[in-house]
Amino acid sequence: MTTTAGSDLDKHGPSDLKRSITGRLLFFYVLGDVLGSGIYVLIGLVAGAVGGAFWLAFAIGVTVATVTGLAYAELVTKYPRAAGAALYVNKAFGNRFLTFVMAVCMLSACFAAAGSLATGFAAYFDEIWSLPPALLVSLGFVVVLTVVNYVGITESAVANMLMTFVEVAGLLVIMAIGIVYVAQGKADFATLGEFHTDDNPVLAVVAGVALAFFAMTGFENAANVAEETVDPRRTFPRALVAGMVTAGVVYVLVAITAALVVPVSTLADSDAALLEVVKADVLPLPVGVMTTLFAAIAMVAIANTTLVSVVTQSRILYGMAREDVVPGAFARVHSHRRSPWVALCFAGLVVCSLLLAGWLLNQAGVGLDVVARLATVTVVFTLFIYALVIVSCLKLRGSDDDGDNYRAPTALLVAGLVGNVVLLAYVVYDDPHSLIWCAALLALGLALYVAERLFGRRDRATSAVR
């Protein structure tokens, strides 16, 4: 195995970070990351792709994601340090350009996810106040979250914690509606086995899984707190798998509730599908009040996930700037707020540009579903990253093993790799135009890299991506 000389990612010195995250805390960290807002935004698209059996897409999606998580678990117990996928790829291949591509893919996935979520936010906002144009709401949403991050990471973290409770409450409301609906004897369980497609049901499920995968991401962020976890070799695999399985059960129950309570065609045609479950008027509460309340909950949930995405975007840019990969301006920190304001502004500008591009294409008559397209772009990047992490895990077998680290079953890792590759191939086949958007985001990263090579100073910290 080769490594990049002088890489900060390869140093084995003691960590300066405090190990204070217990197994229980890590479980809730994983659960909170996975129980994001993807299901609030994409459940209608998944239902339209599969039919009443779309709950199966979420079950398979979380299974593939959990198997991928086993690769992260093994690598974390071998290399319990921050940096995540970039560290693992660097360890496995020692190739600075490949590590750079990995970092850009992670950044691009965050950009696309934020754009998709911002569009979904506008759909729920329309239920409360339909006057502002959806594009204006989406752009304002991105600007507000950028400002929140500018104010400071402490404020962002507090907001994230509070919003996590709200988004979980929203999913509990949906499950409560399902329980009451079944108790009333109105449920037609035959719906859960229906496939509304003229094609092979297997392909329908694959299409649904590809979309549902957007809601399964987030667990990989836990790898970045490995240095702060107590006894990560023992606690990380357990907490990650338990968190993923719990999130998967919640998602499947929510999907089953939606399929039983609301016609699949209604879910598929709605831009705010979970709101249709509330509008079914199952709970003994005023439906108007519940509709407004749930729309607000959904907006908070979407804001929570997007807030984390905005934080991640700016920190990736900040870190890459400190490592001489992109122009040094992105490493500038506000003297008082201590936030990477240039990186924040640039990230917000990129996300807004994606939203504007989608709007312009629709104005030109393309008929683009911005939520679906940007979600697809996110999934393309994510599946590529996950597949490469599994390959890195397999390649590093026998390296840095001490007999005490967790070892994922090889057969499951191979199955996970196949699952990620198959899904990636299908997503690209189903929406080849998404590659244009992917190429544009990659080109942006490459342009920043070239700008740094041509005009940047080489006086900042070195790293694996140099």
N, C-alpha and C positions, 0 to 999 in steps of 0.2 A: 504494500500500500504506500502511496506517495502522499505527501502533504506539502502545502505551500510554506516555504521557509519564511520565518518571521511573522507568521499569521497570528493575530490575536486570538483567532478561533481555536488555535491549536495549543495554546499555553495551558499548562497543567498546574499552575500555581493555585494556592488557596483562594477561594472566592472572598470578596469584600462584602458580599451581600449576607444579610442575616437569615439563617434558616429558622423560620417561624411558622411556615405553613404546614399544618398537620394533615394527616390523611383525610380527616373529616372536612376540613376547610378546602382541601384540594378537590374533593368530591363535589362540593357545592360550586367551586370555581369552574369545573368542567361542565356541570349541569347548567350553570348560568350562561356559559358561553354558547352551549349548543341550543338551549331553549331561547333562541333569538327570535327575530321577527320574520324569518323566512316563511313560516307557515301562515302568518297573517297575510302575506303578500302573494304567495304562489299556490295556495291550496286550490284555488279555482282553476288554474292552468293544469295542475296535476289531475284534477277530477275530469276536466275536458279531454285529457289525453288517454285516460284509462277507462273511466266509467265508475260505477258504484264500487268496484273493487279497488279504488285508488288507495285505500288504506294499505294495500299490499305493497304499493310503490314505496311508501314511507317505511314499512317494515324491512324491505329489502335494502333500501337506501341506508338505513341506520346500521344494518348488518355489515354492508360493505365498508361503511365508515368506521365501524368498531374494529373490524379486522385490520384496517389501515392504522387505527389507533394502537394496535398491538405492536406494530413496527416502531411507532413513536415511543411506546413504553419500553421496548428493548433498548432503543438507542439512548433514551434518557437515563436508564440505569447504567449504561456504559459511559455516557458523557453527560453527567448531571450539571449542565451549564446552560446559560441563556444562549440564544441565537437560533435554536430550532432547526428548520429544514436546511438553512444555509450552512450551519455547522456540519450536519450529517453528510450533505453532498460534498462539502469540502474535505471531510475526513475520508470519504469513500473514493473520490476521484482526484483530489488535489489539483483541480483545474480551475484557475481563477475566472476564466470566462464563463464556464458552466455555473459556477457559484454566483457570478454576477447575473446571469440569466435567471437563476432561481430567485434572486432578490427582486429582480424586475417583475417576474411573474407574480410574486407575492404582492408587490405594490400594485400591479395592474388589476389583480383580483379584487383588491380593496377599493380601487377606483370604480370598477364596474359594479360591485356590490352596493356601494353607496349611491350610485346613480339609480339602480333598480329600486332600492328601498325608498329613495326620495320620491320617485314616481308613485310608489305604493302609498306613501304618506299622503300625497295629494288626493288620492282616491278616497281615503277615509276622511280627510279634511273636508271634502266635498259634501259629506253627509251632514256636517255641522254648519258649514257656510259655503254655499255654492257660488258666491259672487266672484271671488278672485279666479283668474285663469289658472288651470292646473300647472302650467309651466312656471308661472310666477310663484305659486306656492312651493313647488319643488326647489326652485332656485333660492327662495327665501329660507327654506328649511336648511339647505346646505350652508348658507351664510351664517345663520344663527348658531349652528353647531360648531362652525369654524371659530366664531367669536367665543363660544363657551370654552373651547380648547385653548384659545388665546389667553383667556382670563387666568387659566392655570390648571395643571393636571390634578391638583387636590380637589378643586371644585368639580372637575370632570368625573373623578372617581366617586365622589359623593353622589353626584347626579346619577351615575351608572348604577350604584347600589340601590338607590331608591326606585329607579325605573325598572330594575330587575324584579322587585316585588310586584310592581304593577303588571308587568307583562305575564308573569306566572299567574297572577290573579285572573287575568283575562282568559287564559287557557282553562283554569279551573271553572270559570263561569260556563264555558262551552261544554265541559264534561258534565257539569251539573245539569245542563239542559238535556244532555243525552240520557242521564239517569232518570230524570223526570219523564222524558218522552217514552222510554222503555217501560217504566212503571205504569204509565197510562195505557199500555197495551197497544200503542199506535205503531210500533216499529215493525217494518217489513224487512226481516233479516235476509231475505232473498236478494235484496238490492246489493248486499255486500259481495255477491258473487257475479255481478253483471259487468260485462265488458262492452262498452258502447263504441265499437270500432268495426270497420269493415275488413280490417287487416287481421293478421295473426295476433291473438291476445298476448302472446309473449312479447311481441314488438311493442304492443300498447303499454305493457308493464315497464319495459325498458325505457320507453319514452317518459313515462311517469317518474321512474327512478331518477332519470337524468335531470328532471326538473326538481324533484324532491330533494336531490342531493344538495341543492342550495341551502336548504334548511338544516342540513346535517353538519355543516362546517362550523368551525369555532373551537373545537376541542384541541386543535393543534396549538392554539395559543397557550395552553397549559405547559407546553414544553419550554416556554420562555421563562417560567418561574421555577425551573428545576433547581437552580442554585439557591432558592429560598425555601425549598421543601425539606421537611424533616425526614431523614431516612428515605430518600427518593427510590432507592432500589426495591424497597418493600412496599411503600405506600403508593407510588405512582401507578403501577399496573392495576392495582385494585381500584383506586379512585377513578382512573380513566374509564375502565370497563364499566364500573358501577354507574358512573355518571352518564355514559353513552346509552347504556341499557335503560336507565330510568327515563332519559329524554326520549328514547325510542318508544317506550310504552306510552308516554304522554302524547306523543305525536300520533301514534296509531289510534288511541282512544279519541282524540280530537277528530281525526279523519273519519272514524267510524260514526261518531256523532253527526258530523256534517252530512255524511252519505245517508244516514237514516232519517234525519229531520228535514232536509231540503232536497228537492229534485236535483240530480246531477247537472242537468241542463241549466238550471238557475245558477248553480255554483260556477259553472264554466263561463257563463255570460257576465258574471259580476266582477267588477274591479276590486271589490271588498268582500270576498266570498264569506268569510267568517261572520260578517255582519248579517248575512242572510239567515244564519242560524239563529241569531238573536231576534231578527224580525219575524221568525216563525211563531213568536208569542207563546212559547211553551211555559215559561216561568210565570207565576202569579204576580207579576209586576207590570206596571204600565209600559207597553212596548216602546212608546216614544221616548220615555226616559231611559230605558235600557239601551235603545239604539244609540242615543247620544252618548251615554256613558261608555258603551263598548267602543264606539268610534274613538272616543278620547283615550281609552285604554290602548287600543291598537296603535294610535299615533305615538303614545308614550313608548310602547314596545318597539316600534320601528325607529323612533328617535334613539333609544338605548343602543340598539345594534349599530346604527349608523354612527353614533358618537364614538363607539369603540373603533369602528372602521376609520374614522377621521383621525383618531389618535394614532392608530397603527400606520396610516399613510405618512403622517408627518414624522413619526419616529424612524421609519425606514429611510425616508429622505435625509433626515438629520444624521442618522448613523452612516449612510453611504457617503454623505458629504465629509464627515470626519475621517473617512477612510480613503479620501481622494478618488472616489468613484464618480461623483457628480460635483458640479460647481460648489465651491465653499460657501456661497451665500446661503445655502440650505442649512448650514450649521450655525447660523446666527441665532442667538437666543436673546429675547428681550431682557434688558437689564433689570427690570423690576418684576415682571411676571414670570421670568425664567421659562418661557415657552418658545419653541422654535418657530417664530412667527413667519419667517419667509417660507419655510416648508409648509406651514399651515395654509398660507395664502395660495401657494402654488397648487397644493392638493385640492383646495376648494375650487380653484379656477379650472383644473382638469375635469373634476366631476361636473361642474356647471357646463363645461364645453360638451361633455357627453350628452347631457340633457338637451342642450341647444341643438346638437347634431340630430338627435332623434326627432325633435320638434320640426326642424327644417325639412327632414326627409318626409315627415308626415304632411307638411304643408305642400310638398312637391308631389303628393299623391302616392307615396310609396306604401302607405298603410302599415307602418311599422308599430309593433307592440314593444314599446321601450322597456317595460318591465321584463318581458320574456327575453328580449335580445340581450340586455345587460346581464340578466341572470345567467343566460347561456354562456356569455363571455366569462363570467365569474367561474362557472362550473368547468369550462375548458381549462382555464389556468389552474384551478384547484385540483382537478383530476390529474393533470400533468405533474403537479407538485407531489401529490400523494403517491403516484406511481413511482416517481424518482426516489422518494423517501423509502419505499419498500425495496427497490433495487439496491439502494445504499445499505439498507439493513442486511440484506442477503450478502452483499459484497463484503461487508465488514465482519461477517461470521469468522471467528478465529482471530480477529484483531482486538486487542485490548480486553479480551475476556479474562476474568479472574475466577470464574466458577461461581461467583456470588450474584452476578447480574441476571436479570430476568431474560429468559429466552423464549420468544414466541414460537409456536408450532410452525415448522417450515411449510407444511401443507396449507395451513391457513394463510400464510403470507403469500404463497404462490396463488392461491385462490383470490386473495385480495388484489394482487397485481393484475390478474386476468380480469377481475371485475372492473377495476379502474380503467384498464385499457379498452375493454369492450364498451363501457359507458362513454369514454372519450371518443372512440371511433363513431359511436352512434350519434353523439351530440354534433360532431362535425358533419356527419352525413346528413343529419336531419336539418341542420341550419348552417350550410357552408358559408353563408355571408357573415356569420359570427367571426370567421377567421380574419375578415377585413378589419373588424374592430380590434381583434387581438393584435393584428400586425401593426395597427396604428399606435396602440399603447406600447408595444415593444419598441417601435421606432422612436417613440418619445423618450423612452429610457435610454436607447442607444444614442440619441441626439445629445442627451445630457452627458453621457459618458464621453462622447467625442469632444464636446465643448470643454469638459474638464481636462482631457488629454491635450487639447490645443492651447487653451488659455489659462488653465488652472495652475495654482501653485502646488508644489509637492512638499508641503511643510506640515501636513497634518498626519494623524496616526495612520499607520499602515494596517492592512488587513488582508484576508484571503481573497478578496475580490479585486485587488490591485493588479 
